[in-house]
Amino acid sequence: MLKYIGFTVIFIGTYLLLQIITGVVSTMFYTPDVSTVLETGKIFPDKIEFGNTDPLLVILFGIISFCVAIAVMKFFKVIAKQ
C-alpha cells in the first residue's frame, strides 16, 4: 500500500512542478498586445484572455510525470535492497 501512496505523491508532485514551471516561463515571455490598448483606450482589459491551450502538452506532462514517478520508485527499490 505504501508503494501506491508513494507513486501517487511523486506523480502529483512532478505534474504540479511541471505546470508551475510552465506558468513561470509563459509569464516571463508574455508580451501584451499594445494594439488593443490603443484601440480601446483602457490600460487594463475588462476580460482576461488565456490564449490557446494545447491538449498534447497536458498529455506530455502526464507521460513525463509517470516516467519520473516510475524511475524514482525503482531508484528507491534499488537503494532498499542494498
Phi, psi and omega per residue, in radians:
M1 nan -0.640 -3.140
L2 -1.121 -0.550 3.105
K3 -1.095 -0.755 -3.102
Y4 -1.189 -0.674 3.104
I5 -1.158 -0.749 3.106
G6 -1.082 -0.758 3.118
F7 -1.074 -0.781 -3.111
T8 -1.117 -0.756 3.141
V9 -1.125 -0.760 3.134
I10 -1.142 -0.738 3.140
F11 -1.079 -0.873 -3.113
I12 -1.143 -0.712 3.117
G13 -1.091 -0.761 3.121
T14 -1.140 -0.733 -3.138
Y15 -1.097 -0.787 3.121
L16 -1.122 -0.705 3.113
L17 -1.075 -0.744 3.105
L18 -1.116 -0.697 3.125
Q19 -1.145 -0.709 3.136
I20 -1.162 -0.762 3.118
I21 -1.080 -0.731 3.111
T22 -1.098 -0.721 3.106
G23 -1.110 -0.717 3.128
V24 -1.144 -0.781 3.141
V25 -1.136 -0.720 3.114
S26 -1.106 -0.684 3.122
T27 -1.177 -0.684 -3.138
M28 -1.122 -0.639 -3.074
F29 -1.720 0.206 3.137
Y30 -1.313 2.316 3.026
T31 -2.156 2.129 -3.107
P32 -1.196 2.690 -3.141
D33 -1.482 1.909 -3.072
V34 -1.284 -0.501 -3.088
S35 -1.113 -0.619 3.112
T36 -1.210 -0.582 3.092
V37 -1.164 -0.725 -3.140
L38 -1.206 -0.614 -3.129
E39 -1.273 -0.781 -3.052
T40 -1.550 -0.468 -3.100
G41 1.438 0.073 3.133
K42 -1.815 2.334 3.109
I43 -1.305 -0.746 3.134
F44 -1.844 2.153 -3.104
P45 -1.220 2.756 3.127
D46 -1.292 -0.507 3.138
K47 -2.233 2.717 -3.119
I48 -1.781 2.309 3.083
E49 -1.875 2.209 -3.113
F50 -1.611 -0.114 3.133
G51 1.441 -2.875 -3.115
N52 -1.493 2.437 3.034
T53 -1.879 2.478 -3.114
D54 -1.970 1.963 -3.141
P55 -1.121 -0.413 3.122
L56 -1.143 -0.586 3.115
L57 -1.162 -0.671 3.102
V58 -1.130 -0.753 3.109
I59 -1.130 -0.723 3.119
L60 -1.089 -0.746 3.092
F61 -1.112 -0.645 3.086
G62 -1.116 -0.739 3.130
I63 -1.165 -0.757 3.113
I64 -1.087 -0.763 3.129
S65 -1.100 -0.690 3.109
F66 -1.098 -0.793 -3.132
C67 -1.133 -0.705 3.110
V68 -1.135 -0.731 3.137
A69 -1.113 -0.735 3.104
I70 -1.106 -0.775 -3.116
A71 -1.108 -0.726 3.133
V72 -1.160 -0.720 3.122
M73 -1.114 -0.710 3.103
K74 -1.185 -0.641 3.119
F75 -1.088 -0.786 3.123
F76 -1.209 -0.508 3.094
K77 -1.171 -0.710 3.121
V78 -1.167 -0.718 3.136
I79 -1.152 -0.679 -3.109
A80 -1.165 -0.511 -3.140
K81 -1.273 -0.428 -3.080
Q82 -1.383 nan nan
